[in-house]
């Protein structure tokens, strides 16, 4: 569009894709494309304001109706850009109220409201709205006032205080709302924390180890509880824990190696338990100075040498002043020690569902250290797919598989947009920054593992690659470094009923084969988004493999079926030849229709859960929860196959896909599934496709 009012619609849609930080650049690109539609001087003025540069002098021009319209568009574009910039750092509800109340002009105010309402639902807006925070003392005072003033019982006074604060929008997630039999300062966890702080002051490794172990007991049943987690949060237990960590790694205590190693491992386990116990603990660890402590500990194992994230890390370190002294360099212990795995696990736990922790752990270099950990181990491991079990066990990758798995978990954590308390995430930017160095190392690790192996190492690597292959360039990198061949082998070994590992999975529901089956098909789904990788997968017969897997596993595992059907939808998109091949008798499309029917039977209660459905490998509750997502992907697969292939349309009509799709449209629990079923009916050529 030009520089008229039609420019407003694409400008306001920028926030839909979660790329708020690149909104200004995209607006500037639209303004560049608008040259010829508006005076050059006016366009330059808009660009300067977007870039926050002084506007160059230009001759005054007489106002006209056209220029007034352009000025209004300019105001609306800048209003949308300002909203997108501030939405990531301010409470969205408060920002919306400010924008609706202060934005000048009716048009801009309506544009602001339209932008927000299109980006988020009412439930999301309520969830993103800022909440008030109170102290434990304020809550206790309210309870005491209820008891003294209104003569309530203690339990009734607590319930009344909770309802009153919640009605005022107060967040009580970190408040102890139970009636304690003793004061908070006398709680056993607080006493253990005080002992830990005292041992840190004495610089005694033996005392610190005893205190760390005593505090760890409060995270194990029967002592573990929500009250304990909240009390440790209020007492900021992270400060002495990080102090013990830095002391154990700094070499400041002259002790025997065995005692020092135990202290390192136990303190790293304590940090993992702390950040996993309460979501707010992760936000406290996300404070830049504290994140820098953990990153420097990881750098002691893996000094940063290369990577596109290094410049950002150096800037972060220059502007951060750590609360724990880090002036002396850490000694470099064995790069393949278990200590590094424990630190990586703690960092992964901290980054889970906490956007601030993700950002600071990437900026401080902790995620880069995880990439270095994988690269270091893989470089020391020769690739030999035909290696014997004895040769494989002797490789560095086999001996230090636990550390590589922990590094993969950290990479998955910082590249997952799982923090629903913020309107956007930096996960995509993190994947692009880390993927250039991580994808080659992870892909090569798949080649080092011998064929047929179904260990958790492969599961972790596939999960990390799935998150890091965030755009077409990174998907192609997996193909260029030889990742397709081991991926197809994993898919075959986990899906083929005749394969020995497939038989093992049927007998042992606790094996890692179901997890490998899900992670490998999820990686196929992600890589199939790139046309170059899609062609390579199709050449190696991925359609037949997925068809076999749908026949055997989809009725019992909706999570796997969702990824398998999503992979087929990507593979058949804009691929008429592949769609025609899938439409052959006994092909993948027949299995898709059969799979959707079986999922609908299970959802409608027409099929009782079998014994295998209730196994830990495929919990019945998770199976039922993923059925709508799997059905939607199945409808999308049928639509993509029929869109450009007459053979597929003919075959789908012959096998009764219309009946299945109309049934899915009637059953659909949400608009997205219903719309996918109706779109598939339309592309197959069914009459009255809007009728269920």
C-alpha positions as CSV (number, residue, x, y, z in Angstrom):
1,X,0.0,0.0,0.0
2,X,0.9,3.6,-0.3
3,X,1.3,6.3,2.2
4,X,-2.5,6.9,2.5
5,X,-4.7,5.7,5.3
6,X,-4.4,2.1,4.0
7,X,-0.8,2.1,5.5
8,X,-2.3,2.0,9.0
9,X,-3.6,-1.6,8.8
10,X,-0.2,-3.3,8.1
11,X,1.4,-1.0,10.6
12,X,-1.0,-2.0,13.4
13,X,-0.6,-5.7,12.6
14,X,3.1,-5.7,13.4
15,X,2.5,-6.9,16.9
16,X,0.7,-10.0,15.9
17,X,3.9,-11.9,15.0
18,X,5.6,-11.1,18.4
19,X,8.4,-9.1,16.7
20,X,7.8,-5.9,18.7
21,X,11.5,-5.0,18.7
22,X,11.7,-5.0,14.9
23,X,8.5,-3.0,14.5
24,X,10.3,0.3,13.8
25,X,12.4,-1.2,11.0
26,X,9.4,-2.7,9.3
27,X,7.5,0.6,9.5
28,X,10.5,2.3,7.9
29,X,10.5,-0.2,5.1
30,X,6.8,0.5,4.4
31,X,7.6,4.2,4.3
32,X,10.4,3.5,1.8
33,X,7.9,1.6,-0.4
34,X,5.6,4.7,-0.2
35,X,8.0,6.9,-2.1
36,X,6.2,8.5,-4.9
37,X,2.9,8.6,-3.0
38,X,4.0,11.4,-0.6
39,X,6.5,14.3,-0.7
40,X,10.1,13.1,-0.1
41,X,10.7,15.6,2.6
42,X,7.7,14.4,4.6
43,X,8.8,10.8,4.4
44,X,12.3,11.8,5.5
45,X,10.8,13.6,8.5
46,X,8.8,10.5,9.5
47,X,12.0,8.3,9.2
48,X,13.9,10.7,11.4
49,X,11.3,10.6,14.1
50,X,11.3,6.8,14.0
51,X,15.1,6.7,14.3
52,X,15.0,9.5,17.0
53,X,17.3,11.7,15.0
54,X,16.9,15.5,14.5
55,X,14.8,16.3,11.6
56,X,16.7,18.0,8.7
57,X,15.7,21.4,7.6
58,X,13.2,21.4,4.7
59,X,11.3,24.2,3.1
60,X,7.8,24.8,4.4
61,X,5.0,23.7,2.1
62,X,1.5,24.9,2.1
63,X,-0.9,22.5,3.8
64,X,-3.4,20.7,1.6
65,X,-6.1,18.1,2.2
66,X,-3.7,15.4,1.0
67,X,-1.0,16.5,3.4
68,X,-3.4,16.7,6.3
69,X,-4.5,13.1,5.6
70,X,-0.8,12.1,5.5
71,X,-0.2,13.8,8.8
72,X,-3.0,11.8,10.4
73,X,-1.6,8.6,9.1
74,X,1.8,9.6,10.4
75,X,0.4,10.2,13.9
76,X,-1.4,6.8,13.9
77,X,1.7,4.9,12.7
78,X,3.9,6.5,15.3
79,X,1.2,5.8,18.0
80,X,1.3,2.1,17.0
81,X,5.1,2.0,16.9
82,X,5.2,3.6,20.4
83,X,2.8,1.0,21.7
84,X,4.7,-1.9,20.3
85,X,8.0,-0.6,21.8
86,X,6.5,-0.1,25.3
87,X,4.3,-3.2,25.4
88,X,7.2,-5.4,26.2
89,X,8.2,-3.5,29.3
90,X,5.0,-2.1,30.8
91,X,1.8,-3.7,32.0
92,X,-0.4,-4.0,29.0
93,X,-3.6,-3.2,30.9
94,X,-2.2,0.0,32.3
95,X,-0.6,0.9,29.0
96,X,-3.9,0.4,27.2
97,X,-5.8,2.6,29.7
98,X,-3.1,5.3,29.3
99,X,-3.3,5.2,25.6
100,X,-7.1,5.3,25.4
101,X,-7.1,8.2,27.8
102,X,-4.2,10.3,26.5
103,X,-3.9,9.6,22.8
104,X,-5.0,12.8,20.9
105,X,-7.5,12.5,18.2
106,X,-10.4,10.1,17.8
107,X,-8.8,8.2,15.0
108,X,-5.6,7.5,16.8
109,X,-7.5,6.4,19.9
110,X,-9.6,4.0,17.9
111,X,-6.5,2.7,16.2
112,X,-4.8,2.1,19.5
113,X,-7.8,0.2,20.8
114,X,-8.1,-1.8,17.5
115,X,-4.4,-2.7,17.6
116,X,-4.6,-4.1,21.2
117,X,-7.9,-5.9,20.7
118,X,-6.5,-7.7,17.6
119,X,-3.3,-8.8,19.3
120,X,-4.9,-10.1,22.5
121,X,-8.1,-11.5,23.8
122,X,-9.9,-10.1,26.8
123,X,-8.6,-13.1,28.9
124,X,-5.1,-12.3,27.8
125,X,-5.5,-8.6,28.6
126,X,-6.6,-9.5,32.1
127,X,-3.7,-11.8,32.6
128,X,-1.2,-9.3,31.3
129,X,-2.5,-6.4,33.3
130,X,-0.2,-5.4,36.2
131,X,-1.0,-6.6,39.7
132,X,-0.3,-5.0,43.0
133,X,2.2,-6.5,45.3
134,X,2.1,-6.5,49.1
135,X,4.4,-7.7,51.8
136,X,3.9,-10.6,54.2
137,X,3.6,-8.1,57.0
138,X,0.7,-6.3,55.3
139,X,-1.2,-9.5,54.8
140,X,-0.6,-10.6,58.4
141,X,-1.8,-7.2,59.6
142,X,-5.0,-7.5,57.6
143,X,-5.7,-11.0,59.1
144,X,-5.0,-9.6,62.6
145,X,-7.4,-6.7,62.0
146,X,-10.1,-9.1,60.9
147,X,-9.7,-11.1,64.1
148,X,-9.6,-8.2,66.4
149,X,-12.2,-5.9,64.7
150,X,-14.7,-8.4,63.4
151,X,-14.1,-11.2,65.9
152,X,-13.4,-13.8,63.2
153,X,-11.8,-17.1,63.7
154,X,-8.3,-17.4,62.4
155,X,-9.2,-19.5,59.3
156,X,-12.2,-17.2,58.5
157,X,-10.0,-14.1,58.9
158,X,-7.4,-15.5,56.4
159,X,-10.1,-16.4,53.9
160,X,-11.6,-12.9,54.2
161,X,-8.2,-11.3,53.7
162,X,-7.5,-13.4,50.6
163,X,-10.8,-12.5,49.0
164,X,-10.4,-8.8,49.8
165,X,-6.9,-8.6,48.3
166,X,-7.8,-10.7,45.3
167,X,-10.7,-8.4,44.6
168,X,-8.3,-5.5,44.5
169,X,-6.0,-7.2,42.0
170,X,-3.2,-8.0,44.5
171,X,-0.8,-10.8,43.6
172,X,-0.6,-13.3,46.5
173,X,1.7,-15.8,44.8
174,X,4.5,-15.1,47.2
175,X,2.5,-14.6,50.3
176,X,2.1,-17.3,53.0
177,X,-1.7,-17.6,53.4
178,X,-1.8,-20.5,55.8
179,X,-2.0,-20.3,59.5
180,X,1.5,-21.2,60.7
181,X,2.0,-22.8,64.1
182,X,5.2,-20.9,64.6
183,X,6.7,-17.6,63.5
184,X,8.3,-17.4,60.1
185,X,11.7,-16.6,61.6
186,X,11.5,-19.9,63.6
187,X,10.7,-22.0,60.5
188,X,13.3,-24.8,60.0
189,X,14.1,-23.7,56.5
190,X,14.9,-20.2,57.8
191,X,17.2,-21.6,60.4
192,X,19.0,-23.7,57.8
193,X,19.3,-20.6,55.6
194,X,20.8,-18.6,58.5
195,X,23.3,-21.4,59.1
196,X,24.2,-21.3,55.4
197,X,24.9,-17.5,55.6
198,X,27.0,-18.0,58.7
199,X,29.1,-20.7,57.1
200,X,29.7,-18.5,54.1
201,X,31.1,-15.8,56.4
202,X,33.4,-18.3,58.0
203,X,34.7,-19.6,54.6
204,X,34.6,-23.2,55.9
205,X,33.8,-25.6,53.2
206,X,32.8,-28.3,55.6
207,X,30.3,-26.0,57.3
208,X,29.0,-24.8,54.0
209,X,28.5,-28.4,52.8
210,X,26.6,-29.3,55.9
211,X,24.4,-26.2,55.6
212,X,23.7,-26.8,51.9
213,X,22.7,-30.4,52.6
214,X,20.4,-29.3,55.5
215,X,18.7,-26.8,53.3
216,X,18.3,-29.3,50.4
217,X,16.3,-31.5,52.7
218,X,13.5,-28.9,52.6
219,X,13.0,-29.5,48.9
220,X,12.4,-33.3,49.4
221,X,9.2,-34.8,50.8
222,X,7.9,-34.7,53.5
223,X,9.6,-31.3,54.2
224,X,8.9,-29.9,50.8
225,X,5.9,-27.7,50.6
226,X,4.5,-24.5,49.0
227,X,4.9,-22.7,52.3
228,X,8.6,-23.5,52.5
229,X,9.1,-22.3,48.9
230,X,7.4,-19.0,49.7
231,X,9.4,-18.4,52.9
232,X,12.7,-19.0,51.2
233,X,11.6,-16.6,48.5
234,X,10.8,-13.9,51.0
235,X,14.2,-14.4,52.7
236,X,16.0,-14.2,49.3
237,X,17.8,-17.5,49.7
238,X,19.4,-16.9,46.3
239,X,22.0,-14.5,47.7
240,X,23.8,-17.0,50.1
241,X,23.4,-19.8,47.5
242,X,25.2,-17.8,44.8
243,X,27.8,-16.9,47.4
244,X,28.5,-20.6,48.1
245,X,28.6,-21.4,44.4
246,X,31.2,-18.7,43.7
247,X,33.2,-19.7,46.8
248,X,33.3,-23.3,45.7
249,X,34.5,-22.4,42.2
250,X,36.9,-19.6,43.2
251,X,39.4,-21.8,45.0
252,X,39.2,-19.5,48.0
253,X,38.9,-22.5,50.4
254,X,41.9,-24.8,50.9
255,X,40.3,-28.2,51.1
256,X,40.6,-31.6,49.7
257,X,39.5,-32.1,46.2
258,X,36.7,-34.6,47.1
259,X,35.1,-32.1,49.6
260,X,35.3,-29.2,47.2
261,X,33.7,-31.3,44.4
262,X,30.9,-32.3,46.8
263,X,30.3,-28.7,47.7
264,X,30.2,-27.7,44.0
265,X,27.7,-30.4,43.2
266,X,25.5,-29.9,46.2
267,X,25.4,-26.1,45.9
268,X,24.5,-26.4,42.2
269,X,21.7,-28.8,43.1
270,X,20.5,-26.3,45.7
271,X,20.3,-23.5,43.1
272,X,18.3,-25.8,40.8
273,X,15.9,-26.7,43.6
274,X,15.5,-23.0,44.5
275,X,14.7,-21.7,41.1
276,X,12.4,-24.7,40.4
277,X,10.4,-24.2,43.7
278,X,8.8,-20.9,42.8
279,X,8.4,-18.8,39.6
280,X,9.4,-15.6,41.4
281,X,12.7,-17.2,42.4
282,X,13.6,-17.2,38.6
283,X,12.8,-13.5,38.4
284,X,15.1,-12.8,41.3
285,X,17.9,-14.8,39.5
286,X,17.1,-12.8,36.4
287,X,18.6,-9.7,38.0
288,X,21.6,-8.9,35.8
289,X,24.2,-9.1,38.5
290,X,23.0,-12.5,39.7
291,X,22.8,-13.9,36.1
292,X,26.3,-12.8,35.6
293,X,27.5,-14.9,38.6
294,X,26.0,-18.0,37.0
295,X,27.4,-17.1,33.5
296,X,30.9,-16.6,34.9
297,X,30.8,-20.0,36.6
298,X,30.0,-21.6,33.3
299,X,32.7,-19.6,31.5
300,X,35.2,-21.2,34.0
301,X,34.5,-24.5,32.2
302,X,34.0,-23.2,28.7
303,X,35.8,-19.9,28.0
304,X,34.1,-18.0,25.2
305,X,36.1,-17.9,22.0
306,X,33.7,-17.3,19.2
307,X,30.0,-16.8,18.5
308,X,27.7,-14.1,17.3
309,X,26.6,-13.5,20.9
310,X,30.0,-12.4,22.2
311,X,29.7,-8.7,21.6
312,X,26.4,-8.6,23.5
313,X,27.9,-10.6,26.3
314,X,30.9,-8.2,26.7
315,X,28.5,-5.1,26.8
316,X,26.4,-6.8,29.4
317,X,29.4,-7.6,31.6
318,X,30.8,-4.1,31.3
319,X,27.5,-2.6,32.6
320,X,26.8,-5.1,35.4
321,X,28.3,-4.9,38.9
322,X,27.9,-8.3,40.6
323,X,26.9,-8.5,44.2
324,X,29.4,-11.4,44.6
325,X,33.0,-10.5,43.9
326,X,34.2,-11.9,40.6
327,X,37.4,-9.9,40.1
328,X,39.7,-13.0,40.4
329,X,39.5,-15.4,37.4
330,X,38.0,-18.8,38.1
331,X,40.3,-21.8,37.6
332,X,39.5,-23.9,34.6
333,X,38.7,-27.4,35.8
334,X,38.1,-30.4,33.6
335,X,35.8,-29.2,30.8
336,X,33.9,-32.5,30.9
337,X,33.2,-32.6,34.6
338,X,29.8,-33.3,36.1
339,X,29.9,-29.9,37.8
340,X,29.3,-28.2,34.4
341,X,26.2,-30.4,33.9
342,X,24.8,-29.3,37.3
343,X,25.4,-25.6,36.5
344,X,23.7,-26.0,33.1
345,X,20.7,-27.7,34.7
346,X,20.4,-24.8,37.2
347,X,20.5,-22.3,34.4
348,X,17.9,-24.2,32.4
349,X,15.6,-24.3,35.4
350,X,16.1,-20.5,35.9
351,X,15.1,-19.8,32.3
352,X,12.0,-21.9,32.3
353,X,8.9,-19.7,32.0
354,X,10.8,-16.6,32.9
355,X,11.5,-14.1,30.0
356,X,13.8,-11.9,32.1
357,X,16.0,-14.9,33.0
358,X,16.1,-16.0,29.3
359,X,17.3,-12.5,28.2
360,X,19.9,-12.1,30.9
361,X,21.3,-15.6,30.6
362,X,21.7,-15.1,26.8
363,X,23.2,-11.6,27.1
364,X,25.6,-12.6,29.9
365,X,26.9,-15.6,27.8
366,X,25.5,-18.5,29.8
367,X,23.6,-19.9,26.7
368,X,26.8,-19.4,24.7
369,X,28.7,-21.5,27.2
370,X,26.1,-24.3,26.6
371,X,26.9,-24.1,22.9
372,X,30.6,-24.3,23.7
373,X,30.0,-27.3,25.9
374,X,28.3,-29.2,23.1
375,X,31.0,-28.2,20.5
376,X,33.8,-29.2,22.8
377,X,32.4,-32.7,23.4
378,X,31.5,-33.3,19.8
379,X,34.9,-32.2,18.5
380,X,36.5,-34.8,20.7
381,X,34.2,-37.6,19.4
382,X,34.8,-39.2,16.0
383,X,31.8,-39.8,13.9
384,X,31.2,-43.6,13.4
385,X,27.6,-44.7,12.9
386,X,28.7,-48.3,12.6
387,X,30.7,-48.3,15.8
388,X,30.3,-51.2,18.2
389,X,28.7,-50.6,21.6
390,X,32.2,-50.7,23.2
391,X,33.6,-48.2,20.9
392,X,30.7,-45.9,21.3
393,X,30.9,-46.1,25.1
394,X,34.5,-44.9,24.9
395,X,33.7,-41.7,23.0
396,X,33.6,-38.3,24.8
397,X,30.0,-37.9,23.8
398,X,28.9,-41.1,25.4
399,X,31.0,-40.4,28.6
400,X,29.6,-36.9,29.0
401,X,26.1,-37.4,27.6
402,X,24.6,-35.9,30.8
403,X,26.4,-32.6,30.3
404,X,25.3,-32.4,26.6
405,X,21.7,-33.1,27.7
406,X,21.8,-30.3,30.2
407,X,23.2,-27.9,27.6
408,X,20.4,-28.9,25.3
409,X,17.8,-28.2,28.0
410,X,19.3,-24.7,28.6
411,X,19.2,-24.0,24.8
412,X,15.6,-25.2,24.7
413,X,14.7,-23.0,27.7
414,X,16.1,-19.8,26.3
415,X,14.5,-20.3,22.9
416,X,11.0,-21.2,24.1
417,X,8.3,-18.6,24.4
418,X,6.7,-20.1,27.5
419,X,6.4,-17.0,29.7
420,X,2.7,-16.1,29.4
421,X,3.0,-13.1,31.7
422,X,4.4,-10.9,29.0
423,X,3.0,-9.9,25.6
424,X,6.1,-10.9,23.6
425,X,9.3,-13.0,23.8
426,X,12.9,-12.8,22.6
427,X,12.9,-16.6,22.0
428,X,13.1,-16.2,18.2
429,X,15.9,-13.7,18.4
430,X,17.8,-16.0,20.7
431,X,17.4,-18.9,18.3
432,X,18.8,-16.9,15.5
433,X,21.7,-15.7,17.5
434,X,22.7,-19.1,19.0
435,X,21.6,-21.3,16.1
436,X,24.5,-20.3,13.8
437,X,27.0,-21.9,16.1
438,X,24.8,-24.5,17.9
439,X,23.1,-26.1,14.9
440,X,26.3,-27.5,13.3
441,X,27.5,-29.0,16.6
442,X,24.2,-30.5,17.5
443,X,23.7,-32.0,14.0
444,X,27.1,-33.6,14.1
445,X,26.3,-35.1,17.5
446,X,23.4,-37.0,15.8
447,X,26.0,-38.5,13.4
448,X,28.3,-39.6,16.2
449,X,25.6,-41.6,18.0
450,X,25.4,-45.1,16.4
451,X,22.4,-46.1,14.4
452,X,19.6,-47.6,16.4
453,X,20.4,-45.9,19.7
454,X,17.3,-44.7,21.5
455,X,19.1,-42.9,24.4
456,X,17.8,-39.7,26.1
457,X,20.8,-37.9,24.5
458,X,19.2,-38.1,21.1
459,X,15.9,-36.9,22.5
460,X,17.6,-33.8,24.0
461,X,19.5,-33.1,20.8
462,X,16.3,-33.3,18.7
463,X,14.4,-31.1,21.0
464,X,17.2,-28.5,20.9
465,X,17.5,-28.6,17.1
466,X,13.7,-28.2,16.8
467,X,13.8,-25.0,18.9
468,X,17.0,-23.6,17.2
469,X,15.9,-24.2,13.6
470,X,13.7,-21.1,13.8
471,X,14.0,-19.9,10.2
472,X,14.7,-21.3,6.7
473,X,18.4,-20.5,6.9
474,X,18.9,-22.6,10.1
475,X,16.7,-25.4,8.7
476,X,19.0,-25.5,5.7
477,X,22.0,-25.7,8.0
478,X,20.7,-28.9,9.4
479,X,20.5,-30.3,5.9
480,X,23.9,-29.0,4.9
481,X,25.6,-30.6,7.9
482,X,24.1,-34.0,7.2
483,X,21.3,-34.0,9.7
484,X,18.6,-35.6,7.5
485,X,20.0,-39.1,7.3
486,X,20.3,-39.7,11.1
487,X,16.9,-38.1,11.5
488,X,15.2,-40.5,9.1
489,X,17.0,-43.4,10.9
490,X,15.6,-42.2,14.2
491,X,12.1,-41.9,12.8
492,X,12.2,-45.4,11.3
493,X,13.7,-47.0,14.4
494,X,11.1,-45.5,16.7
495,X,8.0,-45.9,14.4
496,X,8.6,-49.2,12.6
497,X,6.9,-52.1,14.4
498,X,9.4,-54.5,13.0
499,X,12.4,-52.7,14.4
500,X,13.8,-54.1,17.6
501,X,13.5,-50.8,19.4
502,X,9.9,-50.5,18.3
503,X,9.2,-53.9,19.8
504,X,11.0,-52.8,23.0
505,X,8.8,-49.8,23.3
506,X,5.7,-51.9,23.1
507,X,6.8,-54.1,25.9
508,X,8.5,-51.4,28.1
509,X,6.3,-48.2,28.3
510,X,9.0,-46.6,30.5
511,X,11.7,-46.7,27.8
512,X,13.0,-43.6,26.0
513,X,11.6,-44.7,22.6
514,X,8.2,-42.8,23.0
515,X,10.1,-39.6,23.8
516,X,12.5,-40.2,20.9
517,X,9.5,-40.8,18.6
518,X,7.9,-37.5,19.6
519,X,11.1,-35.4,19.5
520,X,12.1,-36.8,16.1
521,X,8.7,-36.2,14.4
522,X,8.6,-32.7,16.0
523,X,12.0,-32.0,14.4
524,X,10.7,-33.3,11.0
525,X,7.7,-31.0,11.4
526,X,10.0,-28.0,12.0
527,X,12.4,-28.8,9.2
528,X,9.7,-29.4,6.7
529,X,8.9,-25.7,6.8
530,X,11.9,-25.1,4.5
531,X,11.4,-26.1,0.9
532,X,15.0,-27.4,0.5
533,X,14.7,-29.7,3.5
534,X,11.2,-30.7,2.5
535,X,12.5,-32.0,-0.8
536,X,15.2,-34.0,0.8
537,X,12.8,-35.6,3.3
538,X,10.4,-36.5,0.5
539,X,13.1,-38.2,-1.5
540,X,13.9,-40.4,1.5
541,X,10.4,-41.7,1.8
542,X,9.2,-39.7,4.8
543,X,5.6,-40.0,3.7
544,X,5.6,-43.8,4.1
545,X,7.3,-43.6,7.5
546,X,4.8,-41.2,8.9
547,X,1.9,-43.3,7.4
548,X,3.2,-46.3,9.2
549,X,3.5,-44.4,12.4
550,X,0.0,-43.0,12.2
551,X,-1.4,-46.5,11.7
552,X,0.4,-47.8,14.9
553,X,0.8,-44.9,17.3
554,X,-1.7,-42.1,16.6
555,X,-4.8,-43.7,18.2
556,X,-2.8,-44.1,21.5
557,X,-0.7,-40.9,21.5
558,X,-2.4,-37.7,20.4
559,X,0.8,-35.7,21.2
560,X,2.7,-37.7,18.6
561,X,-0.3,-37.6,16.2
562,X,-0.3,-33.8,16.4
563,X,3.3,-33.5,15.3
564,X,3.0,-36.2,12.7
565,X,-0.1,-34.6,11.1
566,X,1.6,-31.2,11.3
567,X,4.6,-32.6,9.6
568,X,2.4,-34.0,6.8
569,X,0.7,-30.6,6.5
570,X,4.1,-28.9,6.0
571,X,5.3,-31.6,3.6
572,X,2.3,-31.4,1.3
573,X,2.0,-27.6,1.2
574,X,2.6,-26.4,-2.4
575,X,3.7,-29.9,-3.4
576,X,1.1,-31.4,-5.9
577,X,3.4,-34.3,-6.8
578,X,3.9,-35.3,-3.1
579,X,0.1,-34.9,-2.6
580,X,-0.6,-37.3,-5.5
581,X,1.9,-39.8,-4.1
582,X,0.2,-39.6,-0.7
583,X,-3.2,-40.1,-2.3
584,X,-2.3,-43.6,-3.7
585,X,-4.1,-46.6,-2.4
586,X,-2.8,-47.4,1.1
587,X,-1.0,-44.1,1.2
588,X,-0.6,-41.4,3.9
589,X,-3.9,-39.7,3.2
590,X,-5.9,-42.8,4.0
591,X,-4.1,-43.0,7.3
592,X,-4.8,-39.3,8.0
593,X,-8.6,-39.8,7.5
594,X,-8.5,-43.0,9.7
595,X,-6.4,-41.2,12.3
596,X,-8.8,-38.2,12.5
597,X,-11.8,-40.6,12.8
598,X,-10.1,-42.5,15.7
599,X,-9.3,-39.3,17.5
600,X,-12.8,-38.1,17.2
601,X,-14.1,-41.5,18.5
602,X,-11.8,-41.1,21.5
603,X,-12.9,-37.5,22.1
604,X,-16.6,-38.4,21.9
605,X,-16.3,-41.3,24.3
606,X,-17.0,-43.9,21.6
607,X,-13.7,-45.7,22.5
608,X,-12.7,-46.8,25.9
609,X,-9.1,-46.2,27.0
610,X,-6.9,-49.3,26.6
611,X,-4.3,-50.4,29.0
612,X,-1.5,-49.0,26.9
613,X,-3.2,-45.6,26.9
614,X,-2.9,-45.4,30.7
615,X,0.8,-46.1,30.7
616,X,3.3,-43.4,31.8
617,X,4.6,-43.1,28.3
618,X,1.2,-41.9,27.1
619,X,-1.0,-40.6,29.9
620,X,-4.7,-40.6,29.1
621,X,-5.3,-37.1,30.3
622,X,-2.5,-35.6,28.1
623,X,-3.8,-37.7,25.2
624,X,-7.3,-36.2,25.6
625,X,-6.0,-32.7,26.0
626,X,-4.0,-32.8,22.7
627,X,-6.8,-34.3,20.6
628,X,-8.3,-31.0,19.4
629,X,-4.8,-29.9,18.2
630,X,-4.2,-33.2,16.4
631,X,-7.6,-33.0,14.7
632,X,-6.9,-29.4,13.5
633,X,-3.6,-30.5,12.0
634,X,-5.3,-33.5,10.3
635,X,-7.8,-31.1,8.7
636,X,-5.0,-28.8,7.6
637,X,-3.2,-31.8,6.0
638,X,-6.2,-32.8,4.0
639,X,-6.7,-29.2,2.9
640,X,-3.0,-28.8,1.8
641,X,-3.2,-32.1,-0.1
642,X,-6.4,-31.2,-2.0
643,X,-5.5,-27.6,-2.8
644,X,-3.2,-28.3,-5.8
645,X,-3.7,-31.9,-6.6
646,X,-6.7,-33.2,-8.5
647,X,-5.6,-36.8,-7.7
648,X,-5.8,-36.0,-4.0
649,X,-9.2,-34.5,-4.3
650,X,-10.5,-37.5,-6.1
651,X,-9.0,-39.9,-3.6
652,X,-10.3,-38.0,-0.6
653,X,-13.8,-38.0,-2.0
654,X,-13.6,-41.7,-2.6
655,X,-12.5,-42.6,0.9
656,X,-15.2,-40.5,2.6
657,X,-13.1,-37.6,3.8
658,X,-16.1,-35.3,3.6
659,X,-18.0,-37.3,6.3
660,X,-14.9,-37.1,8.6
661,X,-14.4,-33.4,8.0
662,X,-18.1,-32.5,8.6
663,X,-17.9,-34.6,11.8
664,X,-14.8,-32.7,12.9
665,X,-16.6,-29.4,12.2
666,X,-19.5,-30.4,14.3
667,X,-17.4,-31.6,17.2
668,X,-14.8,-28.7,17.1
669,X,-14.3,-27.1,20.5
670,X,-12.8,-23.9,19.1
671,X,-13.1,-21.7,16.0
672,X,-9.6,-22.6,14.7
673,X,-10.5,-26.3,14.4
674,X,-13.9,-25.6,12.9
675,X,-12.4,-23.2,10.3
676,X,-9.7,-25.8,9.3
677,X,-12.3,-28.4,8.7
678,X,-14.5,-26.1,6.6
679,X,-11.5,-24.9,4.6
680,X,-10.6,-28.5,3.9
681,X,-14.2,-29.2,2.7
682,X,-14.0,-26.2,0.4
683,X,-10.7,-27.2,-1.2
684,X,-11.9,-30.8,-1.7
685,X,-14.8,-29.4,-3.6
686,X,-17.7,-30.2,-1.3
687,X,-20.9,-28.3,-1.7
688,X,-22.2,-26.2,1.2
689,X,-18.9,-26.5,3.1
690,X,-20.1,-24.1,5.8
691,X,-22.7,-26.6,6.9
692,X,-21.4,-29.1,9.5
